[in-house]
Amino acid sequence: MAHTLLQMKDICKRFGPTVALDRVSLDVTAGEVLALIGENGAGKSTLLKVLSGAHRADSGHIAIEGATYRPRGPLDARKAGIAMIYQELNLAPDLSVEDNLLLGQKGTGIGSLFRQQQRQRVVETLQTVGLGSLDPTAIVGEQSVATQQLIEVSRALISNAKLILFDEPTSSLPQKDVAQLFEIISRLKKSNIGIVYISHFLEEVRNVADGYQVLRDGQAVGGGRISEVTDSEIISLMVGRDVEDLYPKIPHTPGATRLRAKSVRGYHSKQPATFEVCAGEIFGIAGLVGSGRTELVRTLFGLDHLVQGSIEIDGQVVSGSVKNRMKLGLGMLSEDRKHEGLAQELPIIENATMGSLRRYQKRLLLNLGERDRSALELIEKVEVKAHSGYQNVSELSGGNQQKVAIARILHQDAKVLMMDEPTKGIDVGTKAEIYRMMGELAAQGKTVIFVSSYLPELLSVCDRIGVMARGNLREIREASDWTEDSIMAVATNSER
């Protein structure tokens, strides 16, 4: 019978006046995957950081296989057999695979024999995670994100980890690599390794987890076997209220053609694209990572140079700088929220009004009071959870940062809102709010272009969906005429 590997009881953690964890308890059994579920800011990552030694708990008790565990730092966690794999990978990109795996490892022996023994350990560990063909001397930074993630898992295994903590491991992975990761996790379970797994994708949790624990506002509010609970029950625990529909239906009717793209090809695009989108329509763009979706919307917005073709909004030709395109009604929410979507070290108010300050200009001065009032109204409208509008964006959860980015293009009063992976890395409750906002924008006659790798949301939210493959916008249909299988068939060029 499997034994209890980890016990956490009444863990508390404060950051100044903010209570991040309030008497949280959980158990993990050897050979079990426990899913840690909750909205952004619920305390999931903080709990794992306490466990991995990155944070110290203010109070509470932790035991590993019955022995008291009080980590003073990540090294103590490593010695106790705990490995943490963050969403943003923690590797030395300029070093080799072998050097990354052996960093911090102790060994005995000298000279070439010792090195041969270490190399053999590395090769065997890489084989365990399906990287047997990877050259140990290869530079880590030159590998794909999926391979780097498996290198992280290999580093955990080579240090004899008993418990591996995954924080949103699939957020940047294409579907085939997600399947490979799940296969590796299945092997880890058979080796009696315990796993704590954070994810915002409930169908993913069902595929990989045995048990679940839900956190809300820093408290554990429910848990059990994943097979014994419905998605609606999990979502209700997460948000503290009944959620009737993850995909709220806001009535809207597409009208006249708003945006017309003819043979559009940008500097980084592989193929020209031709399509039209209507006012009051939510138009989805599906495709695998690297299919050209992001390059297309960046070309429309002017971030990538237009090499070929023409773009019109309400019959008016779009050209020139990003600033000119914004004046004509184009707005864009970047996939890279951290580096392109927001100025992380500036306040929420400044981020929400950035790029549209001219309306507050009185002669040579800005009416900052009027700007602040307008921004605060917008922040309240999109329901940003923050101490105040003057709080820096970097201090917000991922979901609330995304709401600030959406507030910015709403403040711009764009006619065409291009949203590139707007729900990536955010919780279920916030996703539902963003879907609702999209529906309301369409009902107001706005045009929403919605790029996503997550097919269920495209099928549930969009009016029409176009599928890209190898840079080519291959086919556009009504959303009701697509299925996940038919989208994937076109996206992989396997449709007959």
C-alpha positions in Angstrom: 0.0 0.0 0.0 1.3 3.5 -0.9 2.5 5.5 2.0 1.9 9.2 2.8 4.8 11.1 1.3 3.9 14.7 2.3 1.8 16.2 5.0 1.2 20.0 5.3 -0.9 21.2 8.2 -2.2 24.7 9.0 0.3 26.5 6.8 0.1 30.3 7.2 2.0 32.9 5.2 1.7 36.7 5.1 3.3 39.3 2.9 2.8 42.5 4.9 -1.0 43.0 5.3 -1.8 40.4 2.6 -2.7 36.9 3.9 -1.4 34.6 1.2 -2.0 31.3 3.0 -4.4 30.8 5.9 -4.2 27.5 7.7 -3.8 25.4 4.5 -3.5 21.6 4.9 -2.9 18.9 2.3 -1.5 15.4 2.0 0.2 13.7 -0.9 0.7 9.9 -1.3 3.6 8.3 -3.0 2.7 7.5 -6.6 -0.1 10.1 -6.6 -0.7 13.2 -8.7 -2.5 15.9 -6.6 -3.9 18.8 -8.6 -3.7 22.2 -6.9 -6.5 24.3 -8.3 -7.6 27.9 -7.8 -7.9 31.3 -9.3 -4.9 33.6 -9.8 -3.9 34.9 -6.4 -5.5 32.0 -4.5 -2.2 31.0 -3.0 -1.2 27.9 -5.1 2.3 29.1 -6.1 3.0 30.5 -2.7 2.2 27.1 -1.1 4.6 25.4 -3.5 7.3 28.0 -2.8 6.9 27.3 0.9 7.3 23.6 0.2 10.3 24.2 -2.1 12.1 26.4 0.3 11.7 29.6 -1.7 9.5 31.1 1.1 9.3 30.3 4.8 6.0 29.6 6.4 5.0 31.9 9.3 3.4 28.9 11.1 2.2 25.4 10.5 3.9 21.9 10.2 5.3 20.0 7.2 6.4 16.4 7.3 8.2 14.3 4.6 7.6 10.6 5.1 6.8 11.4 8.8 9.9 13.4 9.5 9.6 17.1 10.3 10.6 19.3 7.4 11.6 23.0 7.9 13.4 24.2 4.8 15.7 27.2 5.1 16.1 27.5 1.4 15.9 25.5 -1.9 19.0 23.5 -1.1 17.2 22.0 2.0 14.3 21.1 -0.3 16.6 19.4 -2.7 18.3 17.4 0.1 14.8 16.3 1.3 13.9 15.0 -2.2 11.7 17.9 -3.4 12.1 19.4 -6.8 10.2 22.4 -8.2 9.5 22.9 -11.9 8.3 26.5 -12.5 6.2 27.8 -15.4 9.2 29.9 -16.4 12.0 27.3 -16.6 14.9 27.6 -14.3 17.8 26.4 -16.4 21.3 27.8 -17.3 20.7 28.3 -21.0 24.3 28.8 -22.0 25.4 25.5 -20.4 25.2 22.0 -21.7 22.4 19.5 -20.9 24.9 17.5 -18.8 26.1 20.5 -16.9 22.6 21.6 -16.1 21.7 18.1 -14.8 24.8 17.9 -12.6 24.7 21.4 -11.2 24.8 21.1 -7.4 25.3 17.3 -7.5 27.9 15.7 -5.3 29.9 12.7 -6.4 33.0 10.7 -5.6 35.9 9.7 -7.7 38.5 11.6 -9.8 39.6 12.0 -13.4 38.1 10.4 -16.5 36.4 7.5 -14.7 34.4 9.8 -12.5 33.4 11.8 -15.6 32.3 8.6 -17.4 30.2 7.6 -14.4 28.5 11.0 -14.4 27.9 10.9 -18.1 26.3 7.5 -17.8 24.0 8.8 -15.0 23.0 11.7 -17.3 22.3 9.4 -20.3 20.2 7.0 -18.3 18.2 9.8 -16.8 17.5 11.4 -20.1 16.3 8.0 -21.4 13.8 7.8 -18.6 12.1 11.0 -19.8 12.2 10.1 -23.5 15.3 12.1 -24.4 17.6 9.2 -25.1 18.6 10.7 -28.4 19.6 14.1 -27.0 23.3 14.8 -26.9 24.4 15.5 -23.3 26.8 18.1 -24.6 24.1 20.1 -26.5 23.4 23.6 -25.3 20.2 23.9 -23.3 19.2 27.3 -24.7 19.1 25.8 -28.2 16.5 23.3 -27.3 12.7 23.6 -27.6 10.6 24.7 -24.6 9.2 21.1 -24.4 12.7 19.6 -24.4 13.9 22.1 -21.8 11.0 21.2 -19.6 11.9 17.5 -19.7 15.5 18.5 -18.9 14.1 20.1 -15.8 12.3 16.8 -15.0 15.6 14.9 -15.6 17.4 17.2 -13.2 14.8 16.4 -10.6 15.3 12.7 -11.2 19.0 12.7 -11.1 18.8 14.4 -7.7 16.6 11.4 -6.5 13.5 13.5 -6.0 10.7 11.9 -4.1 8.2 14.7 -4.8 8.1 16.9 -7.9 6.1 20.1 -8.0 4.8 21.4 -11.4 3.6 25.0 -11.7 1.6 25.4 -14.9 3.9 23.1 -16.9 1.9 23.1 -20.1 1.1 26.8 -20.6 3.6 27.2 -23.4 3.5 23.7 -24.9 1.8 22.5 -28.1 -0.6 19.6 -27.7 1.8 16.8 -28.8 4.3 17.9 -26.2 1.6 18.0 -23.5 0.8 14.4 -24.3 4.5 13.5 -23.9 4.7 15.3 -20.6 1.6 13.4 -19.3 3.3 10.1 -20.4 6.4 11.0 -18.4 4.2 11.9 -15.3 2.6 8.5 -15.7 6.0 6.8 -15.5 7.0 8.9 -12.5 3.9 7.7 -10.7 4.8 4.1 -11.3 8.2 4.8 -9.7 6.3 5.9 -6.6 7.2 9.6 -7.0 4.6 12.0 -5.6 3.5 14.9 -7.8 1.7 18.2 -7.0 0.4 19.8 -10.2 -0.9 23.3 -10.7 -3.0 23.9 -13.8 -5.9 26.2 -15.0 -7.1 23.6 -17.5 -9.7 21.3 -15.9 -9.7 18.8 -18.7 -6.0 18.6 -18.3 -6.3 18.0 -14.6 -8.8 15.1 -15.3 -6.2 13.5 -17.6 -3.3 13.6 -15.2 -4.5 13.9 -11.6 -5.8 11.4 -9.0 -6.8 13.8 -6.3 -7.4 17.6 -6.1 -7.3 20.4 -3.6 -9.0 23.8 -4.2 -7.6 27.0 -2.8 -9.6 30.2 -2.6 -8.3 33.5 -1.1 -5.4 31.6 0.6 -7.6 28.9 2.2 -8.2 25.2 1.3 -11.9 25.1 0.5 -12.4 21.5 -0.8 -10.6 18.4 -2.1 -11.0 14.8 -2.8 -10.8 12.3 -5.7 -10.9 14.0 -9.1 -13.2 11.2 -10.4 -15.8 12.1 -7.8 -16.4 15.8 -8.6 -17.8 17.7 -11.6 -16.2 20.6 -13.3 -19.1 22.8 -12.2 -18.5 21.8 -8.5 -14.7 22.6 -8.9 -15.4 26.0 -10.4 -17.9 26.8 -7.7 -15.3 26.0 -5.1 -12.8 28.2 -6.9 -15.0 31.3 -7.2 -17.1 30.9 -4.2 -20.4 30.9 -6.0 -22.4 28.8 -8.5 -21.2 29.2 -12.0 -23.9 28.3 -14.5 -21.9 28.6 -17.6 -18.1 28.8 -18.2 -18.9 30.3 -21.6 -21.6 32.9 -21.0 -23.7 33.6 -24.1 -24.1 37.3 -24.8 -26.6 37.8 -27.7 -25.0 39.6 -30.6 -25.5 39.7 -34.4 -22.7 40.2 -36.9 -23.3 43.1 -39.3 -21.5 44.7 -42.2 -17.9 43.9 -43.1 -15.6 45.8 -40.7 -12.1 44.6 -41.6 -11.0 43.3 -45.0 -7.6 41.7 -45.4 -6.6 40.9 -49.0 -3.4 38.8 -49.7 -1.9 40.1 -46.5 1.7 38.9 -45.8 4.0 40.4 -43.2 7.8 40.3 -43.0 7.7 37.2 -40.7 4.7 35.5 -42.4 5.1 32.5 -44.7 1.9 32.8 -46.8 -0.5 35.6 -47.7 -3.9 35.6 -46.0 -7.3 36.8 -47.3 -10.4 37.1 -45.0 -13.1 39.5 -43.9 -14.5 40.1 -40.4 -17.8 41.8 -39.6 -18.8 44.4 -37.0 -20.4 42.6 -34.0 -18.5 39.4 -34.7 -16.1 37.2 -32.7 -13.7 35.7 -35.2 -11.5 32.9 -34.0 -8.1 31.9 -35.4 -6.9 28.4 -34.6 -3.7 26.5 -35.4 -0.7 24.9 -33.9 2.1 26.9 -32.3 4.2 28.3 -35.1 1.3 28.2 -37.7 1.5 31.9 -38.3 -1.4 33.1 -36.2 0.5 35.7 -34.1 2.5 36.8 -37.2 -0.8 37.6 -38.9 -2.3 39.8 -36.2 1.0 41.5 -35.7 1.1 42.4 -39.4 -2.5 43.7 -39.2 -1.5 45.9 -36.2 1.7 47.1 -37.9 4.2 45.5 -35.5 5.5 43.4 -38.4 6.1 45.2 -41.7 3.4 44.6 -44.4 5.2 43.1 -47.4 2.2 42.3 -49.5 -1.5 42.9 -49.7 -3.9 45.5 -48.3 -6.0 46.1 -45.2 -9.2 48.1 -44.9 -11.3 49.1 -41.9 -14.8 50.3 -42.8 -13.6 50.8 -46.4 -10.6 52.9 -45.4 -7.1 51.7 -46.3 -4.9 50.9 -43.3 -1.2 51.8 -43.6 1.7 53.4 -41.9 2.6 53.2 -38.2 1.0 51.5 -35.3 -0.2 54.9 -34.1 -2.0 55.5 -37.5 -3.7 52.1 -37.2 -4.8 52.8 -33.6 -6.4 56.1 -34.9 -8.3 54.0 -37.5 -9.6 51.7 -34.7 -7.2 48.8 -34.4 -6.3 47.5 -31.0 -4.2 44.6 -30.0 -3.7 42.5 -26.9 -0.2 40.8 -27.2 0.4 37.2 -26.4 3.5 38.3 -24.4 1.7 40.1 -21.6 4.9 40.5 -19.5 7.1 42.1 -22.1 4.8 43.6 -24.7 1.4 43.9 -23.2 2.1 46.0 -20.1 4.7 48.2 -18.5 5.2 46.1 -15.4 6.7 48.7 -13.1 4.1 51.4 -13.8 0.8 51.8 -12.0 -2.4 50.3 -13.2 -3.8 53.7 -14.1 -0.9 54.6 -16.4 -1.1 51.2 -18.1 -4.8 51.4 -18.7 -4.5 54.8 -20.4 -1.2 54.4 -22.2 -1.3 55.4 -25.8 -4.5 57.4 -25.5 -3.5 60.4 -23.4 -4.2 63.1 -26.0 -7.8 63.3 -24.9 -6.7 64.6 -21.5 -4.4 67.2 -22.9 -5.3 70.8 -22.1 -2.9 73.0 -24.1 0.5 71.8 -23.0 -0.6 70.1 -19.8 -2.3 66.8 -19.0 -5.4 66.8 -16.8 -4.2 64.0 -14.6 -7.3 64.1 -12.4 -9.6 63.5 -15.4 -7.3 60.7 -16.6 -7.3 59.0 -13.2 -11.1 59.2 -12.9 -11.6 57.7 -16.4 -9.0 55.0 -15.7 -10.6 54.0 -12.3 -14.0 53.7 -13.9 -12.5 51.4 -16.6 -10.6 49.4 -14.0 -13.9 48.9 -12.0 -15.7 47.9 -15.2 -13.3 45.1 -16.0 -13.2 44.1 -12.3 -9.4 44.4 -11.7 -8.7 43.2 -8.1 -6.1 45.5 -6.7 -5.4 47.6 -3.5 -5.8 50.8 -5.6 -5.4 52.1 -9.2 -1.9 53.3 -8.2 -0.6 49.8 -7.5 2.1 48.6 -9.9 1.0 46.1 -12.4 3.8 43.7 -11.5 2.2 43.2 -8.1 -1.0 41.8 -9.6 -1.9 38.2 -10.4 -1.7 37.1 -14.1 -5.5 37.3 -14.5 -5.7 40.8 -13.2 -2.8 41.9 -15.3 -4.7 40.6 -18.4 -7.7 42.6 -17.4 -5.5 45.8 -17.2 -4.3 45.0 -20.7 -7.9 44.6 -21.9 -8.8 47.9 -20.2 -6.1 49.6 -22.2 -7.6 48.7 -25.6 -11.1 49.5 -24.3 -9.8 52.9 -23.3 -8.5 53.3 -26.8 -12.1 52.7 -28.0 -10.9 50.3 -30.7 -13.3 49.1 -33.4 -11.3 45.9 -34.0 -9.9 44.2 -30.9 -7.3 41.6 -31.7 -6.7 39.3 -28.7 -3.8 36.9 -29.0 -4.1 34.1 -26.4 -6.0 36.3 -23.9 -6.8 33.5 -21.5 -3.3 31.9 -21.4 -2.1 31.2 -17.9 -5.2 32.6 -16.1 -7.8 30.9 -13.9 -11.2 29.6 -14.9 -13.2 32.4 -13.2 -11.3 35.1 -15.0 -11.6 33.3 -18.3 -15.4 33.3 -18.0 -15.2 37.1 -17.4 -13.1 37.6 -20.5 -15.5 35.5 -22.6 -18.3 37.7 -21.2 -16.4 40.8 -22.1 -15.9 39.6 -25.7 -19.6 38.9 -26.0 -20.5 42.4 -24.7 -18.0 44.0 -27.1 -19.6 42.2 -30.0 -23.0 43.2 -28.8 -21.8 46.8 -28.9 -20.8 46.3 -32.6 -17.1 45.9 -32.0 -15.1 43.3 -33.9 -13.1 40.8 -31.9 -10.4 38.6 -33.5 -9.6 35.9 -31.0 -6.4 33.8 -31.4 -6.2 30.7 -29.2 -4.6 27.3 -28.9 -7.4 26.1 -26.7 -10.0 24.7 -29.0 -13.0 24.4 -26.5 -13.0 28.1 -26.0 -12.9 28.9 -29.7 -15.7 26.5 -30.4 -17.8 27.9 -27.6 -17.2 31.6 -27.9 -16.7 32.4 -31.6 -19.1 33.0 -34.5 -16.6 31.8 -37.1 -13.3 30.1 -37.0 -10.4 30.2 -39.4 -7.6 27.6 -39.2 -4.0 28.3 -40.0 -1.4 25.7 -41.0 2.2 26.4 -42.0 1.5 30.1 -42.4 -1.6 29.6 -44.5 -5.1 30.6 -43.4 -6.5 27.4 -44.9 -10.2 27.4 -44.2 -12.9 29.5 -42.5 -16.2 28.1 -41.4 -19.1 28.8 -39.0 -18.0 27.7 -35.5 -20.9 25.3 -35.4 -19.5 23.5 -38.5 -16.2 22.8 -36.7 -15.2 20.1 -34.2 -11.9 19.7 -32.3 -11.0 16.8 -34.6 -11.8 18.7 -37.8 -9.8 21.8 -36.7 -6.8 19.6 -35.8 -7.1 17.8 -39.2 -6.8 21.1 -41.0 -4.2 22.5 -38.6 -2.0 19.4 -39.1 -2.5 19.4 -42.9 -4.0 15.9 -42.6 -7.5 16.6 -43.9 -8.4 14.6 -46.9 
